[in-house]
Amino acid sequence: MAIINRTMDASEQKESKVITVLNPVNASEVLIGPIERACTITDAKVSLLGISGAPTVFLRGLRFIAGTGGSSFSIGTSFAVTAFGTSGYLSYSLPASGSTLLNLQKGDLVVVNFGGGTGAACTTAVVEVVIQNIQDIKTWY
């Protein structure tokens, strides 16, 4: 059943995609998940537990284009994440509101890359990406 997005409260127009990753290590890449419909990223937050070294997080989008293959684009910049017990969760540094880098199409994948060098690791990572639909009527495929 279709939902009329414009009649919903502003907070109801947004969805949160959350993943928990156990023992991410340097250079590991984790899919947050496929995007079901056109939307815009409005916020992203990261929490790490049991860190060692200086782990970093970087978000990027993957898009498949029929006939030409896949493409990749950066969503924000890489940044070092402190332990949750030190600073709480951290807001990921996104491009300015209105940037086309925040726009996602149906079928895109959002990927989180963990880095920081060979000595960077953590026991648990939680990454949340908040998306807002850009159409008034949204449907699931």
C-alpha positions as CSV (number, residue, x, y, z in Angstrom):
1,M,0.0,0.0,0.0
2,A,1.3,3.4,-0.9
3,I,2.0,6.0,1.9
4,I,1.5,9.7,1.2
5,N,4.8,11.1,2.5
6,R,3.8,14.8,2.5
7,T,1.0,14.2,5.0
8,M,3.3,12.6,7.5
9,D,5.2,14.5,10.2
10,A,8.8,15.6,9.3
11,S,10.2,12.9,11.6
12,E,8.0,10.2,10.1
13,Q,9.3,11.0,6.6
14,K,12.7,9.7,7.5
15,E,14.0,6.2,7.9
16,S,17.0,4.9,9.7
17,K,19.3,2.1,8.3
18,V,21.4,0.7,11.1
19,I,24.1,-2.0,10.9
20,T,26.2,-3.6,13.6
21,V,29.5,-5.0,12.6
22,L,31.5,-7.3,14.9
23,N,35.3,-7.0,14.8
24,P,35.7,-4.8,11.7
25,V,39.4,-4.5,10.8
26,N,41.5,-2.2,8.6
27,A,40.3,-2.2,5.0
28,S,37.1,-4.1,5.7
29,E,34.1,-3.0,3.6
30,V,30.5,-3.6,4.8
31,L,27.3,-3.0,2.9
32,I,24.7,-1.1,4.8
33,G,22.0,-2.2,2.3
34,P,20.2,-1.6,-0.9
35,I,18.1,1.6,-1.3
36,E,14.5,0.8,-2.1
37,R,13.6,4.2,-3.7
38,A,14.9,7.6,-4.5
39,C,16.0,9.4,-1.3
40,T,18.5,11.8,0.3
41,I,20.9,11.1,3.2
42,T,20.1,13.5,6.0
43,D,22.3,12.2,8.8
44,A,24.8,9.5,9.6
45,K,26.2,8.5,13.0
46,V,29.0,6.1,14.1
47,S,29.7,4.4,17.4
48,L,32.6,2.1,18.2
49,L,33.3,-0.1,21.2
50,G,36.7,-1.6,22.3
51,I,38.9,0.4,19.9
52,S,42.6,-0.2,19.3
53,G,44.7,2.4,17.5
54,A,42.8,5.1,15.6
55,P,40.1,3.5,13.4
56,T,38.5,5.6,10.7
57,V,35.2,5.3,8.9
58,F,34.4,6.3,5.3
59,L,31.0,6.1,3.5
60,R,30.5,5.7,-0.2
61,G,27.8,4.8,-2.6
62,L,27.8,2.1,-5.3
63,R,25.6,2.5,-8.3
64,F,25.1,0.0,-11.1
65,I,24.4,1.5,-14.5
66,A,23.1,-1.0,-17.2
67,G,25.5,-1.2,-20.1
68,T,28.4,0.6,-18.5
69,G,28.9,-1.4,-15.2
70,G,29.2,0.0,-11.7
71,S,30.4,3.3,-10.4
72,S,31.4,4.5,-6.9
73,F,31.1,7.9,-5.3
74,S,32.3,9.3,-1.9
75,I,29.7,10.4,0.7
76,G,31.6,12.7,3.0
77,T,35.1,12.4,4.2
78,S,37.0,9.8,6.2
79,F,37.3,10.6,9.9
80,A,38.8,9.0,13.0
81,V,36.2,7.7,15.5
82,T,36.8,7.7,19.2
83,A,35.4,5.1,21.6
84,F,31.7,5.4,22.6
85,G,32.8,5.6,26.3
86,T,34.9,8.6,25.5
87,S,32.8,10.8,23.3
88,G,29.5,9.0,22.7
89,Y,28.4,8.5,19.1
90,L,29.8,10.8,16.5
91,S,28.0,12.4,13.6
92,Y,29.6,11.6,10.3
93,S,30.8,14.6,8.3
94,L,28.4,14.8,5.4
95,P,28.6,17.2,2.4
96,A,26.6,20.4,2.7
97,S,22.8,20.0,2.5
98,G,21.7,20.0,-1.1
99,S,24.8,18.3,-2.4
100,T,24.1,15.7,-5.2
101,L,26.4,13.3,-3.3
102,L,23.7,12.8,-0.8
103,N,21.1,11.8,-3.4
104,L,20.5,8.0,-3.8
105,Q,18.6,6.2,-6.5
106,K,16.7,3.0,-6.3
107,G,19.1,0.1,-6.3
108,D,22.1,2.0,-4.9
109,L,24.2,0.5,-2.2
110,V,25.7,2.4,0.7
111,V,29.0,1.0,1.9
112,V,31.0,1.7,5.0
113,N,34.8,1.3,4.8
114,F,36.8,0.8,8.0
115,G,40.4,2.0,7.9
116,G,43.1,3.6,10.1
117,G,46.1,1.4,9.4
118,T,47.0,-2.1,10.4
119,G,46.8,-1.3,14.1
120,A,43.3,0.1,13.9
121,A,40.4,-2.1,15.0
122,C,37.4,-2.3,17.3
123,T,35.2,-5.0,18.8
124,T,31.9,-3.6,17.7
125,A,30.8,-0.8,15.3
126,V,27.3,0.6,14.8
127,V,26.7,2.7,11.8
128,E,23.4,4.5,11.2
129,V,22.4,6.3,8.0
130,V,19.2,8.4,8.1
131,I,17.5,8.8,4.7
132,Q,14.5,10.9,3.6
133,N,12.3,10.0,0.7
134,I,12.2,12.6,-2.0
135,Q,8.8,11.5,-3.5
136,D,5.4,12.1,-2.0
137,I,4.3,8.6,-2.6
138,K,6.7,5.9,-1.6
139,T,6.4,2.2,-2.4
140,W,8.5,-0.8,-1.6
141,Y,9.4,-3.0,-4.6
